[in-house]
Each structure stands twice: as C-alpha cells, then as structure tokens.
Amino acid sequence: MTLTRQWAALQRDGDLALLAEVSPDLANVDEFDRAQLAAVVRACRAASSLSAAGRRLFAVSRQTKASQNEADRLRKYHARVGLNWEMAAGGA
C-alpha cells in the first residue's frame, strides 16, 4: 500500500486518526481494541479529571461494586495499553 493510500485510510477511520494523535504505537491495534480504546480516549478528553472519566466509563459496573474506585480502574487500563491520563486527556 502506498503512503498516499495509507494516509487516506487513516483519515477515513476516525478512531485510528484519534489514536495516532495520542500515540503512534496505538495505531497498531486490532479494530476491536481500537474502537474501545478510542471510546476511552474520547471519554477522557470530555472529562475534567481521571475520576470523572472513570465514573462515566464504569457507570454500570460501579453500581454493583463494594468499593468504587473508578480512577484506579482507569489508571490500570491506561497502564495496560501504554497510556497515562495526560496522554488520553490530550495534555501530553
């Protein structure tokens, strides 16, 4: 695939473009993972804090948990995929 075609494909895929903006390494994930990861990045960018993003992302499952620490859950997810809050929120 030529570079021109690759760039055009990147522009058509909003999730891929978003992840490439956050970190070039994130563009090399399966489409299934890319959709989830892009949703997480969008939630982080819309939130004012890690805790607020965690509450939004884990709104349903947090109702059944005895301990509600969504910031920690989100921090662990970020670490697992090679992100941190600053990257996901657009600050790095």
Residue frames as a rotation matrix with the C-alpha (Angstrom) as fourth column:
MET 1
0.588 0.809 0.000 0.00
0.809 -0.588 0.000 0.00
0.000 0.000 -1.000 0.00
THR 2
-0.175 -0.663 0.728 1.39
0.596 -0.660 -0.458 3.37
0.784 0.354 0.510 -0.93
LEU 3
-0.820 -0.208 -0.533 1.89
0.561 -0.471 -0.680 6.09
-0.109 -0.857 0.503 1.61
THR 4
-0.827 0.560 0.054 -0.87
-0.503 -0.778 0.378 8.14
0.254 0.285 0.924 -0.03
ARG 5
-0.056 0.828 -0.557 -3.36
-0.140 0.546 0.826 5.28
0.989 0.124 0.086 0.36
GLN 6
-0.334 -0.124 -0.934 -2.30
0.830 0.431 -0.354 4.69
0.447 -0.894 -0.041 3.95
TRP 7
-0.980 -0.048 -0.191 -2.81
0.134 -0.872 -0.471 8.36
-0.144 -0.487 0.861 4.78
ALA 8
-0.539 0.839 -0.074 -6.22
-0.612 -0.330 0.719 8.39
0.579 0.433 0.691 3.07
ALA 9
-0.013 0.508 -0.861 -7.27
0.332 0.815 0.475 5.29
0.943 -0.280 -0.179 5.03
LEU 10
-0.664 -0.306 -0.682 -6.12
0.739 -0.128 -0.662 6.90
0.115 -0.943 0.311 8.26
GLN 11
-0.951 0.309 0.026 -8.21
-0.310 -0.949 -0.056 9.99
0.007 -0.061 0.998 7.53
ARG 12
-0.248 0.906 -0.345 -11.33
-0.435 0.214 0.875 7.87
0.866 0.367 0.341 6.88
ASP 13
0.159 0.240 -0.958 -11.01
0.629 0.723 0.286 6.00
0.761 -0.647 -0.036 10.17
GLY 14
0.442 0.095 0.892 -11.71
-0.370 -0.887 0.278 8.50
0.817 -0.452 -0.357 12.94
ASP 15
0.988 -0.085 0.126 -10.72
-0.079 0.419 0.904 6.06
-0.130 -0.904 0.407 15.67
LEU 16
0.471 -0.862 0.185 -7.41
0.882 0.456 -0.119 5.33
0.019 0.219 0.976 14.02
ALA 17
0.101 -0.405 0.909 -6.70
0.343 -0.843 -0.414 9.03
0.934 0.353 0.054 13.49
LEU 18
0.743 0.234 0.627 -7.50
-0.460 -0.502 0.732 9.79
0.486 -0.832 -0.266 17.13
LEU 19
0.918 -0.392 0.065 -5.24
0.224 0.646 0.729 7.03
-0.328 -0.655 0.681 18.43
ALA 20
0.273 -0.846 0.458 -2.41
0.889 0.041 -0.455 8.01
0.366 0.532 0.764 16.10
GLU 21
0.320 -0.083 0.944 -2.68
-0.102 -0.993 -0.053 11.53
0.942 -0.079 -0.326 17.53
VAL 22
0.907 0.062 0.416 -2.38
-0.418 0.014 0.909 10.18
0.050 -0.998 0.039 21.09
SER 23
0.061 -0.910 0.410 0.50
-0.550 0.312 0.774 7.82
-0.833 -0.273 -0.482 20.34
PRO 24
-0.071 -0.134 -0.988 1.80
-0.985 0.167 0.048 6.32
0.159 0.977 -0.144 17.09
ASP 25
-0.942 -0.336 0.022 2.04
-0.333 0.920 -0.209 2.92
0.050 -0.204 -0.978 18.80
LEU 26
-0.460 0.840 0.287 -1.71
-0.165 0.237 -0.957 2.85
-0.872 -0.488 0.030 19.39
ALA 27
0.107 0.483 -0.869 -2.45
-0.950 -0.207 -0.232 2.83
-0.292 0.851 0.437 15.68
ASN 28
-0.484 -0.394 -0.782 -1.17
-0.652 0.758 0.022 -0.75
0.583 0.521 -0.623 15.52
VAL 29
-0.753 0.334 0.567 -4.03
-0.329 0.555 -0.764 -2.45
-0.570 -0.762 -0.308 17.33
ASP 30
-0.779 0.532 0.332 -6.88
0.627 0.648 0.432 -4.64
0.015 0.545 -0.838 16.13
GLU 31
-0.583 0.620 0.524 -10.06
-0.054 -0.674 0.737 -2.89
0.810 0.401 0.427 15.05
PHE 32
0.368 0.730 -0.576 -11.96
0.534 0.341 0.774 -4.36
0.761 -0.592 -0.264 18.02
ASP 33
0.028 -0.469 -0.883 -9.45
0.982 -0.153 0.113 -2.94
-0.187 -0.870 0.457 20.52
ARG 34
-0.847 -0.380 0.372 -9.18
0.482 -0.843 0.237 0.30
0.224 0.380 0.898 18.57
ALA 35
-0.085 0.908 0.409 -12.91
0.184 -0.389 0.903 1.02
0.979 0.152 -0.134 19.00
GLN 36
0.640 0.299 -0.708 -12.73
0.706 0.136 0.695 0.51
0.304 -0.945 -0.124 22.77
LEU 37
-0.242 -0.851 -0.466 -9.53
0.931 -0.338 0.134 2.47
-0.272 -0.402 0.875 23.16
ALA 38
-0.744 0.028 0.668 -10.86
0.350 -0.835 0.425 5.38
0.569 0.550 0.611 21.09
ALA 39
0.360 0.929 0.081 -14.00
0.306 -0.199 0.931 5.47
0.881 -0.311 -0.356 23.26
VAL 40
0.448 -0.291 -0.845 -11.82
0.888 0.041 0.457 5.65
-0.099 -0.956 0.277 26.37
VAL 41
-0.667 -0.743 0.046 -9.73
0.741 -0.656 0.147 8.48
-0.079 0.132 0.988 24.92
ARG 42
-0.406 0.594 0.694 -12.87
0.222 -0.673 0.706 10.42
0.886 0.441 0.142 23.95
ALA 43
0.643 0.649 -0.408 -14.31
0.521 0.020 0.853 9.98
0.561 -0.761 -0.326 27.45
CYS 44
0.056 -0.720 -0.692 -11.04
0.955 -0.165 0.248 11.18
-0.293 -0.674 0.678 28.99
ARG 45
-0.805 -0.390 0.448 -10.94
0.543 -0.789 0.287 14.24
0.241 0.474 0.847 26.75
ALA 46
-0.071 0.873 0.482 -14.54
0.145 -0.469 0.871 15.12
0.987 0.132 -0.093 27.67
ALA 47
0.639 0.312 -0.703 -13.93
0.674 0.213 0.708 14.70
0.370 -0.926 -0.074 31.41
SER 48
0.716 -0.339 0.610 -12.43
-0.426 -0.905 -0.003 17.20
0.553 -0.257 -0.792 33.82
SER 49
-0.015 -0.722 0.691 -10.50
-0.981 0.145 0.130 14.55
-0.194 -0.676 -0.711 35.75
LEU 50
-0.788 -0.338 -0.515 -9.44
-0.421 0.906 0.050 10.92
0.449 0.256 -0.856 35.82
SER 51
-0.854 0.501 0.143 -12.16
0.114 0.448 -0.887 10.24
-0.508 -0.741 -0.439 38.40
ALA 52
-0.048 0.872 -0.488 -14.87
-0.600 -0.416 -0.684 11.84
-0.799 0.260 0.542 36.27
ALA 53
-0.194 -0.091 -0.977 -13.80
-0.935 0.318 0.156 9.82
0.296 0.944 -0.146 33.24
GLY 54
-0.962 -0.205 -0.180 -13.77
-0.137 0.934 -0.332 6.64
0.236 -0.294 -0.926 35.33
ARG 55
-0.560 0.824 0.092 -17.26
-0.103 0.040 -0.994 7.31
-0.822 -0.566 0.062 36.67
ARG 56
0.127 0.599 -0.790 -18.53
-0.898 -0.270 -0.348 7.79
-0.422 0.754 0.504 33.11
LEU 57
-0.318 -0.360 -0.877 -16.79
-0.814 0.578 0.057 4.73
0.486 0.732 -0.477 31.68
PHE 58
-0.869 -0.061 -0.492 -17.69
0.149 0.914 -0.378 2.38
0.472 -0.402 -0.785 34.54
ALA 59
-0.573 0.680 0.458 -21.16
-0.779 -0.625 -0.048 3.80
0.254 -0.384 0.888 35.36
VAL 60
0.433 0.801 -0.413 -22.98
-0.622 0.597 0.506 0.46
0.653 0.038 0.757 35.22
SER 61
0.201 -0.404 -0.892 -20.44
0.371 0.874 -0.313 -1.85
0.907 -0.268 0.325 36.83
ARG 62
-0.762 -0.532 0.369 -19.69
-0.098 -0.469 -0.878 0.59
0.640 -0.705 0.305 39.64
GLN 63
0.006 0.871 0.491 -23.24
-0.856 -0.249 0.453 0.12
0.517 -0.423 0.744 40.97
THR 64
0.837 0.338 -0.430 -22.51
-0.155 0.901 0.406 -3.49
0.524 -0.273 0.806 41.92
LYS 65
-0.064 -0.949 -0.308 -19.05
0.370 0.264 -0.891 -2.96
0.927 -0.171 0.335 43.41
ALA 66
0.581 0.195 -0.790 -18.50
0.810 -0.045 0.585 -2.63
0.078 -0.980 -0.184 47.14
SER 67
-0.009 -0.673 -0.740 -15.55
0.420 -0.674 0.607 -0.30
-0.907 -0.305 0.289 46.59
GLN 68
0.794 0.368 0.484 -15.96
0.593 -0.290 -0.751 2.32
-0.136 0.883 -0.448 43.89
ASN 69
0.174 -0.809 -0.561 -12.55
-0.041 -0.575 0.817 3.47
-0.984 -0.119 -0.133 42.72
GLU 70
0.842 0.276 0.464 -13.01
0.422 0.200 -0.884 4.11
-0.336 0.940 0.052 39.02
ALA 71
0.726 -0.654 -0.214 -9.93
-0.688 -0.698 -0.200 6.33
-0.018 0.293 -0.956 38.83
ASP 72
-0.143 -0.797 0.587 -7.78
-0.660 0.519 0.543 3.37
-0.737 -0.310 -0.600 39.84
ARG 73
0.301 0.337 0.892 -9.56
0.383 0.814 -0.437 1.08
-0.873 0.473 0.116 37.37
LEU 74
0.993 0.100 0.058 -8.99
0.096 -0.439 -0.893 3.59
-0.064 0.893 -0.446 34.57
ARG 75
0.409 -0.913 -0.003 -5.36
-0.876 -0.393 0.280 4.15
-0.257 -0.112 -0.960 35.59
LYS 76
-0.158 -0.433 0.887 -4.77
-0.216 0.892 0.397 0.38
-0.964 -0.129 -0.235 35.38
TYR 77
0.660 0.436 0.612 -6.45
0.511 0.336 -0.791 0.22
-0.551 0.835 -0.001 31.97
HIS 78
0.898 -0.375 -0.232 -4.26
-0.441 -0.763 -0.473 3.08
0.001 0.527 -0.850 30.75
ALA 79
0.046 -0.943 0.329 -1.14
-0.817 0.154 0.556 1.29
-0.575 -0.295 -0.763 32.01
ARG 80
0.110 0.063 0.992 -2.16
0.177 0.981 -0.082 -1.95
-0.978 0.185 0.097 30.31
VAL 81
0.721 0.236 0.652 -2.42
0.662 0.047 -0.748 -0.22
-0.207 0.971 -0.122 26.91
GLY 82
-0.234 -0.957 0.173 0.59
0.972 -0.229 0.050 2.06
-0.008 0.180 0.984 27.36
LEU 83
0.099 0.353 0.931 -1.22
0.344 -0.889 0.300 5.31
0.934 0.291 -0.209 28.17
ASN 84
-0.708 -0.077 -0.702 -1.47
0.698 -0.227 -0.679 7.71
-0.107 -0.971 0.215 31.05
TRP 85
0.223 0.889 -0.399 -4.07
0.774 -0.410 -0.482 10.34
-0.592 -0.201 -0.780 31.95
GLU 86
-0.069 -0.311 -0.948 -2.14
-0.187 -0.929 0.318 13.20
-0.980 0.199 0.006 30.34
MET 87
-0.955 -0.297 0.003 -1.88
-0.073 0.244 0.967 11.36
-0.288 0.923 -0.255 27.02
ALA 88
-0.541 0.810 0.224 -5.54
0.841 0.519 0.154 10.28
0.009 0.272 -0.962 27.00
ALA 89
0.305 0.689 -0.658 -6.83
0.693 -0.634 -0.343 13.69
-0.654 -0.351 -0.671 28.06
GLY 90
0.682 -0.057 0.729 -4.79
0.653 -0.403 -0.641 15.40
0.330 0.914 -0.238 25.39
GLY 91
0.959 -0.280 -0.037 -2.27
-0.217 -0.814 0.538 17.07
-0.181 -0.508 -0.842 27.64
ALA 92
0.156 -0.961 0.227 0.85
-0.203 0.194 0.960 15.22
-0.967 -0.196 -0.165 26.52
